[in-house]
Amino acid sequence: MAWCYELPVYRDTYNKIPVIFEYSKDFSRVYTHTLGQDMKSDALQLVRSI
């Protein structure tokens, strides 16, 4: 049985988290607190769900 860390979907999702955090820094102030926060929490939830 493979560990979740070895699954390609886990690795790809985990590697995209820093990219999402980096892109959300450049959002305007309004979107940083709404859309940016939602994107960050959804990405982290994907990793937790796997």
Residue pairs with C-beta under 8 A, 6 or more apart in sequence:
4 10
4 50
5 11
7 50
9 50
10 47
10 50
13 43
13 46
13 47
13 50
14 47
16 43
17 43
17 44
17 47
20 39
20 40
20 43
21 40
24 32
24 35
24 36
24 37
24 39
24 40
25 32
27 35
27 36
